[in-house]
């Protein structure tokens, strides 16, 4: 009897369960709060851009550096307009970005299976770890002449150099994802007599997906760096060759303009891959705060 009274009092204190309209209002409040925080973030980002432009202009006005190096933001902006309205930027940009995508795709196709394989076989991983580390530490830029001789100065040479950089990122991230699989789930699958294919596809691969996607985001940036570096050394076309030609005649306004274009492209691609990653990982529980 006493227990029933205490239960009734607790229920009265807690109040009735929230209705559907109350839950809907709470959900709308969370959505509105999320949209407001995103809006504040965008405002801060715009403020950072404006602050950088102001500092840049002040540096130019007060001649805090050599005039040939500290170009006016207005001059760089004029050169940007010329590049966008001209016919030189777009074919070179296409040459660079196509090599970036091909290098990233090849690195993913080769690196992800190797990383999963190493993650599933600890003995093999221990044997090959020093060799992988040694190869990954090799300065690929120093081998650029080798790639040029083997593949020429067309897209194949650019893809080869970028591939040698990005493939190790994919291998290491896939390996880290495979080794992060829940050992209790693995033991349970083995106890139930699951096949190796089922273990890989239902336990290991889902655990490795976040790490693989993070590796692809990082690999995209390093693929761009590898391709542009190859173009700077020797190439028939590409953004890197545009930078090399402009730098050769000390046309730094063109150099800055092209660098800004690449920065915007890199930021946009990173945002796109981040959005794709969030959509693909909706099945994951939200992080605990």
C-alpha positions in Angstrom: 0.0 0.0 0.0 2.8 2.4 0.9 4.6 1.5 -2.3 1.5 2.3 -4.4 1.2 5.7 -2.6 4.8 6.5 -3.3 4.4 5.4 -6.9 1.3 7.6 -7.4 3.1 10.6 -5.9 6.1 10.0 -8.1 3.8 9.8 -11.1 2.0 13.0 -10.1 5.3 14.8 -9.6 6.6 13.7 -12.9 3.4 14.8 -14.6 1.7 13.3 -17.6 3.8 12.1 -20.5 4.4 14.7 -23.2 1.9 14.8 -25.9 2.6 14.6 -29.6 2.3 18.3 -30.1 4.8 18.9 -27.2 7.3 16.5 -28.8 6.9 18.2 -32.1 7.5 21.6 -30.6 10.6 20.3 -28.8 11.9 18.9 -32.1 11.2 22.2 -33.9 13.1 24.0 -31.2 16.1 21.8 -31.7 16.0 22.3 -35.4 15.6 26.1 -35.0 18.6 26.1 -32.6 20.7 24.1 -35.1 19.8 26.5 -37.9 20.6 29.5 -35.7 24.0 28.0 -34.7 24.8 27.4 -38.4 23.8 30.9 -39.2 26.1 32.2 -36.5 29.0 30.1 -37.8 28.5 31.4 -41.3 28.5 35.0 -40.0 31.8 34.3 -38.1 33.3 32.8 -41.3 32.3 35.9 -43.3 33.9 38.0 -40.6 37.1 36.1 -40.8 37.2 36.6 -44.6 36.5 40.3 -44.2 39.2 40.6 -41.5 41.8 38.9 -43.7 41.0 41.2 -46.6 41.3 44.3 -44.4 44.7 43.1 -43.0 45.8 42.4 -46.6 44.8 45.9 -47.8 46.4 47.6 -44.8 49.6 45.6 -45.5 49.6 46.9 -49.0 48.7 50.5 -48.2 51.4 50.9 -45.5 53.9 48.9 -47.6 54.8 46.5 -44.9 56.5 44.2 -47.4 58.1 44.3 -50.8 55.5 45.8 -53.3 56.1 42.9 -55.8 55.1 40.4 -53.1 52.4 42.3 -51.2 50.0 42.7 -54.2 46.8 44.8 -53.8 43.6 42.8 -53.2 42.0 44.9 -55.9 44.7 43.9 -58.4 44.3 40.2 -57.5 40.5 40.6 -57.8 40.9 42.1 -61.3 43.1 39.2 -62.3 40.6 36.8 -61.0 37.9 38.3 -63.2 40.2 38.1 -66.2 40.9 34.4 -65.5 37.2 33.6 -65.1 36.2 35.4 -68.2 39.2 34.2 -70.3 39.9 30.9 -72.0 43.1 29.9 -70.2 41.8 28.9 -66.7 39.0 26.4 -67.5 40.9 23.8 -69.7 43.8 23.8 -67.2 41.5 23.5 -64.3 39.8 20.6 -66.0 43.1 18.9 -66.6 44.1 19.2 -62.9 40.7 18.2 -61.4 40.3 15.1 -63.7 43.8 13.9 -62.6 42.8 14.5 -58.9 39.6 12.5 -59.2 41.3 9.6 -61.0 44.2 9.5 -58.5 41.7 9.4 -55.6 39.6 6.7 -57.2 42.6 4.5 -58.0 44.0 5.0 -54.5 40.7 4.0 -52.9 40.3 0.9 -55.1 43.8 -0.3 -54.3 44.3 1.1 -50.7 41.0 0.2 -49.0 41.2 -3.6 -49.7 44.8 -3.7 -48.7 44.1 -1.8 -45.4 41.1 -4.1 -44.6 43.3 -7.1 -45.3 46.1 -5.8 -43.0 43.5 -5.0 -40.3 42.2 -8.5 -40.3 45.6 -10.2 -40.3 47.6 -8.9 -37.3 50.6 -11.1 -38.0 50.9 -9.9 -41.6 50.4 -6.3 -40.4 53.3 -6.6 -38.0 55.6 -8.0 -40.7 54.7 -5.4 -43.3 54.4 -2.4 -41.0 58.0 -1.2 -41.2 58.1 -1.6 -45.0 54.9 0.4 -45.4 56.2 3.1 -43.1 59.5 3.3 -45.0 57.7 3.6 -48.4 55.3 6.2 -47.0 58.2 8.3 -45.7 59.8 8.3 -49.2 59.8 11.9 -50.7 57.7 11.3 -53.8 58.5 14.7 -55.1 62.1 13.5 -55.5 60.8 10.7 -57.7 58.8 13.0 -59.9 61.4 12.8 -62.8 61.0 9.0 -62.6 57.3 9.3 -63.1 57.7 11.8 -65.9 60.1 9.4 -67.7 57.8 6.4 -67.2 54.5 8.0 -67.9 55.3 11.2 -69.7 54.1 14.8 -69.0 50.4 14.1 -69.7 47.8 13.1 -67.1 49.3 9.7 -66.4 52.4 11.2 -64.8 50.3 13.5 -62.6 48.0 10.6 -61.5 51.0 8.4 -60.7 52.6 10.9 -58.4 49.4 11.7 -56.6 48.5 8.0 -56.3 51.8 7.2 -54.5 50.8 9.8 -51.9 47.1 9.1 -51.4 47.2 5.3 -51.5 49.1 5.1 -48.2 46.4 7.4 -46.6 43.7 5.0 -47.7 45.7 1.9 -46.5 46.3 3.3 -43.1 42.8 4.6 -42.6 41.1 1.4 -43.7 43.5 -0.6 -41.5 42.7 1.6 -38.5 39.0 1.2 -39.2 39.2 -2.6 -39.5 41.1 -2.9 -36.2 38.5 -0.8 -34.4 35.8 -3.5 -34.9 34.2 -4.5 -31.6 36.0 -7.6 -30.4 32.8 -8.9 -28.6 30.9 -8.8 -31.8 33.7 -10.6 -33.6 33.7 -13.3 -30.9 29.9 -13.6 -31.0 30.0 -14.0 -34.8 32.7 -16.7 -34.5 30.7 -18.5 -31.8 27.6 -18.6 -34.0 29.6 -20.1 -36.8 29.5 -17.1 -39.2 31.6 -17.2 -42.3 34.5 -14.9 -42.8 32.6 -13.1 -45.5 29.7 -12.4 -43.1 32.2 -11.2 -40.4 33.8 -8.8 -42.8 30.7 -7.4 -44.4 28.5 -7.2 -41.2 31.0 -6.3 -38.5 34.4 -5.2 -39.8 33.3 -3.1 -42.8 30.6 -1.1 -41.0 33.2 -0.3 -38.3 35.7 0.8 -40.9 33.4 3.0 -42.9 33.8 6.2 -40.8 37.6 5.8 -40.9 37.6 5.1 -44.7 35.4 8.2 -45.4 37.7 10.3 -43.3 40.6 9.0 -45.3 38.9 9.9 -48.5 38.4 13.5 -47.3 42.1 13.7 -46.4 43.1 11.9 -49.6 41.2 14.4 -51.7 43.3 17.3 -50.4 46.6 15.4 -50.8 45.5 14.3 -54.3 45.2 17.9 -55.2 48.6 18.7 -53.7 50.2 15.8 -55.5 48.8 16.7 -58.9 49.6 20.4 -58.6 53.2 19.5 -57.5 53.6 17.3 -60.5 52.4 20.0 -62.8 54.8 22.5 -61.2 57.7 20.3 -62.0 56.7 19.3 -65.6 53.4 19.0 -67.4 51.8 20.0 -70.6 48.7 21.5 -68.9 47.2 22.2 -65.5 46.9 24.7 -62.8 50.4 24.0 -61.6 51.8 24.9 -65.0 49.9 28.2 -64.9 51.4 29.0 -61.6 54.9 28.0 -62.8 54.6 30.3 -65.9 53.3 33.2 -63.9 55.9 32.8 -61.2 58.7 32.6 -63.9 57.9 36.2 -64.9 57.1 37.4 -61.3 53.4 37.8 -62.1 52.4 37.3 -58.5 48.9 38.7 -58.9 48.2 35.7 -61.2 49.8 33.3 -58.8 47.7 34.6 -55.9 44.6 34.5 -58.0 45.2 30.8 -59.0 46.0 29.9 -55.4 42.7 31.5 -54.3 40.8 29.5 -56.9 42.4 26.3 -55.6 41.7 27.2 -52.0 38.0 27.8 -52.8 37.7 24.5 -54.7 39.4 22.6 -51.9 37.1 24.2 -49.3 34.0 23.4 -51.4 35.0 19.8 -52.0 35.7 19.3 -48.3 32.3 20.7 -47.4 30.7 18.4 -50.0 32.5 15.3 -48.8 31.6 16.2 -45.2 27.9 16.4 -46.1 28.1 13.1 -47.9 29.8 11.6 -44.9 27.1 12.8 -42.6 24.4 11.3 -44.8 26.2 8.0 -45.2 26.7 7.7 -41.4 23.1 8.5 -40.3 22.9 5.0 -38.9 25.5 5.7 -36.3 24.3 6.8 -32.8 24.9 10.5 -32.0 28.1 11.2 -30.1 27.7 11.4 -26.4 28.2 14.8 -24.8 
